Amino acid sequence: MNRLGFAFSSLLVLLGLASSMLFVVDQRQFGVVYALGQIKEVITEPGLNFKLPPPFQNVSYIDKRLLTLDSTDTEPMLTAEKQRVVIDWYVRWRISDPSEYIRNVGTNEAAGASQLNRVVRNAFQEEINKRTVKELLSLKREALMDDVKREVLEQVRGAKPWGVDVVDVRLTRVDYVEAITESVYRRMEAERKRVANELRSTGGAEGEKIRADADRQREVTIANAYRDAQKIKGEGDAEASRIYAEAFGRDPQFAQFYRSLDAYRASLGKKGDVMVVDPANTEFFKVFRGSSTAPVPAKK
């Protein structure tokens, strides 16, 4: 029974010893083997590996993938014309040499991100100080990012290389500080209102001009129509007078009789018309009195 327990305990010890000597490196990581605090080996290929058991050797892992560092600092920067702007940026970077990275930067990705953030921000500050806001928002923005990337690479590849590679530097936003932004928005709003009022005034003036022209054309059209109507009416009256004169000129007495009848019809044509005159002493009723001027009907 004691031999069985001893064998089982020995097996557990051997399994524990084997597990402390074996480790797996993932394809997304570097495996760094330390021997008494010193870097013994850097494993770049994935797979199963061997090492001495602790405390003789230990292993740590560093990410070998492409990492992204986003800006977190909202401190404004000064442009060439002394305008205060706030920028957003990001950097794509990776650890290329784990040995140099551990010696000069740190043992994890956070240490590199912290130091890289400081270097990138200083580079952006230096380049933005050389440029105006217009240049930051124009095509020269690409040149700015290229210059910042160049300066960052010079820093990380200097006398003490960081063992990192900076793949890309991007500037994502350039904006005024909040106080200036509010002023700019107010100025833009005032400008838009001025343009809107100007357009309304121009539209109102054009509308009045169109209405005035339409009224003028209406008055001209009515006047021309009235003139033509009066002209036609006058021509008609003249033609009627000519026809009357020609017809009545053949028999003046009949013409006088016919006009007297028209006058009677116009004066006494309505029911209830009353006229108080002396038929014996007025020329108006001479036809009724049988005046000698009345026409005598022709005999058949």
C-alpha positions as CSV (number, residue, x, y, z in Angstrom):
1,M,0.0,0.0,0.0
2,N,2.9,2.4,0.8
3,R,4.6,1.4,-2.4
4,L,1.4,2.3,-4.4
5,G,1.1,5.7,-2.7
6,F,4.7,6.4,-3.3
7,A,4.4,5.5,-7.0
8,F,1.3,7.7,-7.3
9,S,3.0,10.6,-5.6
10,S,6.1,10.2,-7.8
11,L,3.9,10.2,-10.9
12,L,2.2,13.4,-9.8
13,V,5.6,15.0,-9.2
14,L,6.9,13.9,-12.6
15,L,3.7,15.3,-14.3
16,G,4.0,18.6,-12.5
17,L,7.7,18.8,-13.4
18,A,6.9,18.0,-17.0
19,S,4.1,20.6,-17.1
20,S,6.6,23.2,-15.8
21,M,9.1,22.3,-18.5
22,L,6.6,22.3,-21.4
23,F,4.9,25.4,-22.8
24,V,3.0,26.3,-26.0
25,V,3.6,29.4,-28.0
26,D,0.5,30.7,-29.9
27,Q,0.8,31.9,-33.4
28,R,-0.3,35.4,-32.3
29,Q,2.5,35.7,-29.7
30,F,6.2,35.7,-29.1
31,G,7.5,33.4,-26.4
32,V,10.3,34.9,-24.3
33,V,12.3,32.5,-22.0
34,Y,14.1,34.0,-19.0
35,A,17.0,32.4,-17.2
36,L,17.5,34.0,-13.8
37,G,16.0,37.2,-15.0
38,Q,17.9,37.4,-18.2
39,I,16.5,36.7,-21.7
40,K,17.6,33.3,-22.7
41,E,15.6,32.7,-25.9
42,V,12.9,34.3,-28.0
43,I,10.6,31.9,-29.7
44,T,8.9,33.3,-32.8
45,E,7.4,30.2,-34.3
46,P,4.2,28.6,-32.8
47,G,4.3,25.2,-31.3
48,L,5.3,23.1,-28.2
49,N,8.6,24.0,-26.6
50,F,10.8,22.9,-23.6
51,K,12.5,24.9,-20.8
52,L,14.0,24.3,-17.4
53,P,11.6,24.2,-14.5
54,P,11.2,27.3,-12.3
55,P,13.1,29.1,-10.9
56,F,15.8,28.2,-13.4
57,Q,13.8,29.4,-16.4
58,N,10.4,31.2,-16.8
59,V,8.4,32.1,-19.9
60,S,6.4,35.2,-20.8
61,Y,4.4,36.1,-23.9
62,I,4.3,39.3,-26.0
63,D,1.7,40.0,-28.6
64,K,3.1,39.9,-32.2
65,R,-0.1,41.2,-33.9
66,L,-0.7,44.6,-35.4
67,L,-1.8,46.9,-32.5
68,T,-3.8,50.1,-32.6
69,L,-3.0,53.0,-30.3
70,D,-5.8,55.7,-30.2
71,S,-5.2,59.2,-28.8
72,T,-6.7,59.9,-25.4
73,D,-5.3,63.4,-24.8
74,T,-7.7,66.3,-25.3
75,E,-5.1,69.0,-24.6
76,P,-5.3,71.7,-27.3
77,M,-2.4,72.4,-29.7
78,L,-1.3,75.7,-31.3
79,T,-1.1,76.1,-35.0
80,A,1.2,78.4,-36.9
81,E,-1.3,81.3,-36.6
82,K,-1.7,80.6,-32.9
83,Q,-5.1,79.0,-33.1
84,R,-5.9,76.4,-30.5
85,V,-7.1,73.1,-32.0
86,V,-7.9,69.7,-30.6
87,I,-6.9,66.6,-32.7
88,D,-7.7,62.9,-32.7
89,W,-5.3,60.4,-34.2
90,Y,-4.4,56.7,-34.1
91,V,-1.2,54.7,-34.8
92,R,-0.9,51.1,-36.1
93,W,2.2,49.4,-34.7
94,R,3.7,46.1,-33.8
95,I,6.5,44.6,-31.8
96,S,9.2,43.4,-34.2
97,D,12.1,42.6,-31.9
98,P,11.0,41.3,-28.5
99,S,14.5,41.3,-27.0
100,E,15.1,45.0,-27.7
101,Y,11.5,45.8,-26.7
102,I,11.9,44.2,-23.3
103,R,15.3,45.8,-22.7
104,N,14.4,49.3,-23.7
105,V,10.6,49.6,-23.3
106,G,9.0,47.1,-21.0
107,T,7.7,43.6,-20.6
108,N,4.1,44.1,-21.9
109,E,2.3,46.0,-24.7
110,A,0.9,48.7,-22.3
111,A,4.4,50.0,-21.6
112,G,5.1,50.4,-25.3
113,A,1.7,52.1,-25.9
114,S,2.3,54.6,-23.1
115,Q,5.7,55.6,-24.4
116,L,4.6,55.6,-28.1
117,N,1.6,57.9,-27.1
118,R,4.0,60.5,-25.7
119,V,6.3,60.4,-28.8
120,V,3.4,60.6,-31.3
121,R,1.8,63.5,-29.5
122,N,5.0,65.4,-29.4
123,A,5.6,64.8,-33.1
124,F,2.0,66.0,-33.9
125,Q,2.6,69.1,-31.7
126,E,5.8,69.9,-33.5
127,E,4.3,69.5,-37.0
128,I,1.1,71.3,-36.2
129,N,3.1,74.3,-34.9
130,K,4.4,74.7,-38.5
131,R,1.1,74.6,-40.2
132,T,-2.1,76.7,-40.4
133,V,-5.6,75.4,-39.8
134,K,-6.3,75.6,-43.5
135,E,-3.3,73.4,-44.3
136,L,-4.5,70.9,-41.6
137,L,-7.8,70.6,-43.4
138,S,-6.4,70.6,-47.0
139,L,-4.4,68.1,-49.0
140,K,-1.3,69.0,-46.9
141,R,-2.9,66.8,-44.2
142,E,-1.3,63.7,-45.9
143,A,2.2,65.4,-45.7
144,L,1.6,66.1,-42.0
145,M,0.9,62.5,-41.3
146,D,3.9,61.4,-43.3
147,D,6.2,63.8,-41.4
148,V,4.8,62.6,-38.0
149,K,5.4,59.0,-39.0
150,R,9.0,59.8,-40.1
151,E,9.7,61.6,-36.8
152,V,8.2,58.7,-34.7
153,L,10.3,56.1,-36.6
154,E,13.4,58.2,-36.0
155,Q,12.6,58.2,-32.3
156,V,11.9,54.5,-32.0
157,R,14.9,53.5,-34.1
158,G,17.4,55.8,-32.4
159,A,20.4,55.0,-30.2
160,K,18.3,52.6,-28.1
161,P,15.9,50.9,-30.5
162,W,12.5,50.1,-29.1
163,G,12.1,46.9,-31.2
164,V,8.8,48.2,-32.7
165,D,7.6,49.0,-36.1
166,V,5.2,51.9,-36.8
167,V,3.1,50.9,-39.8
168,D,0.7,53.9,-40.1
169,V,-0.1,57.2,-38.5
170,R,-3.5,58.8,-39.2
171,L,-5.0,62.1,-38.2
172,T,-8.8,61.6,-37.9
173,R,-10.1,64.9,-36.6
174,V,-9.0,68.5,-36.3
175,D,-11.4,70.9,-34.5
176,Y,-11.2,74.1,-32.6
177,V,-11.5,74.2,-28.8
178,E,-15.0,74.4,-27.5
179,A,-15.0,78.2,-26.9
180,I,-13.7,78.9,-30.4
181,T,-16.1,76.4,-31.9
182,E,-19.1,78.1,-30.3
183,S,-17.9,81.4,-31.8
184,V,-17.4,79.9,-35.2
185,Y,-20.9,78.3,-35.1
186,R,-22.4,81.7,-34.1
187,R,-20.5,83.4,-36.9
188,M,-21.6,80.8,-39.4
189,E,-25.2,81.0,-38.2
190,A,-25.2,84.8,-38.6
191,E,-23.7,84.5,-42.1
192,R,-26.3,82.0,-43.1
193,K,-29.1,84.2,-41.7
194,R,-27.6,87.2,-43.6
195,V,-27.6,85.2,-46.8
196,A,-31.2,83.9,-46.2
197,N,-32.4,87.5,-45.5
198,E,-30.7,88.7,-48.6
199,L,-32.3,86.0,-50.7
200,R,-35.7,86.8,-49.2
201,S,-35.2,90.5,-50.0
202,T,-34.2,89.7,-53.5
203,G,-37.1,87.3,-53.9
204,G,-39.5,89.9,-52.6
205,A,-38.2,92.6,-54.9
206,E,-38.4,90.2,-57.9
207,G,-42.0,89.3,-56.8
208,E,-43.0,93.0,-56.7
209,K,-41.4,93.6,-60.0
210,I,-43.3,90.6,-61.6
211,R,-46.6,91.7,-60.0
212,A,-46.1,95.3,-61.2
213,D,-45.3,94.2,-64.7
214,A,-48.4,91.9,-64.7
215,D,-50.6,94.8,-63.4
216,R,-49.2,97.0,-66.1
217,Q,-49.8,94.5,-68.8
218,R,-53.3,94.0,-67.5
219,E,-54.0,97.7,-67.6
220,V,-52.5,98.0,-71.1
221,T,-54.6,95.0,-72.3
222,I,-57.8,96.4,-70.8
223,A,-57.1,99.9,-72.3
224,N,-56.4,98.5,-75.7
225,A,-59.5,96.3,-75.6
226,Y,-61.6,99.4,-74.5
227,R,-60.1,101.5,-77.2
228,D,-60.8,98.8,-79.9
229,A,-64.3,98.4,-78.5
230,Q,-65.0,102.1,-78.6
231,K,-63.6,102.3,-82.1
232,I,-65.8,99.4,-83.3
233,K,-68.8,100.9,-81.4
234,G,-68.2,104.3,-83.0
235,E,-67.9,102.8,-86.4
236,G,-71.1,100.9,-85.8
237,D,-72.9,104.0,-84.7
238,A,-71.6,105.9,-87.7
239,E,-72.7,103.1,-90.0
240,A,-76.1,103.0,-88.3
241,S,-76.5,106.8,-88.6
242,R,-75.6,106.6,-92.2
243,I,-78.2,103.9,-92.8
244,Y,-80.8,105.9,-90.8
245,A,-80.0,109.0,-92.7
246,E,-80.1,107.2,-96.1
247,A,-83.4,105.5,-95.2
248,F,-85.1,108.6,-93.6
249,G,-83.8,110.9,-96.3
250,R,-86.2,109.3,-98.8
251,D,-89.3,110.4,-96.7
252,P,-88.6,113.1,-94.1
253,Q,-92.2,113.1,-92.8
254,F,-92.2,109.3,-92.2
255,A,-88.8,109.7,-90.5
256,Q,-90.3,112.3,-88.2
257,F,-93.3,110.1,-87.4
258,Y,-91.1,107.1,-86.7
259,R,-88.8,109.0,-84.4
260,S,-91.9,110.4,-82.5
261,L,-93.1,106.8,-82.0
262,D,-89.7,105.8,-80.6
263,A,-89.8,108.8,-78.2
264,Y,-93.3,107.8,-77.1
265,R,-92.2,104.2,-76.5
266,A,-89.1,105.3,-74.5
267,S,-91.1,107.8,-72.4
268,L,-94.3,105.7,-71.8
269,G,-93.0,102.2,-72.3
270,K,-93.3,101.0,-68.7
271,K,-96.5,100.3,-66.8
272,G,-97.2,103.1,-64.3
273,D,-95.3,105.8,-66.2
274,V,-97.0,109.1,-65.7
275,M,-96.3,112.4,-67.6
276,V,-98.1,115.6,-66.7
277,V,-98.1,117.9,-69.8
278,D,-100.6,119.8,-71.9
279,P,-100.9,117.9,-75.2
280,A,-102.5,121.0,-76.8
281,N,-99.5,123.2,-76.3
282,T,-96.5,120.9,-76.7
283,E,-94.8,119.7,-79.8
284,F,-94.2,116.3,-78.2
285,F,-97.7,115.1,-78.8
286,K,-98.4,116.7,-82.1
287,V,-98.6,113.3,-83.8
288,F,-101.5,112.4,-81.5
289,R,-103.2,115.7,-82.3
290,G,-103.1,114.8,-86.0
291,S,-100.6,117.4,-87.1
292,S,-100.4,118.1,-90.8
293,T,-96.8,116.9,-90.6
294,A,-98.0,113.4,-89.8
295,P,-97.5,111.0,-92.8
296,V,-100.6,109.9,-94.8
297,P,-100.7,106.2,-95.4
298,A,-100.5,105.4,-99.1
299,K,-103.6,104.0,-100.8
300,K,-103.5,100.5,-102.1
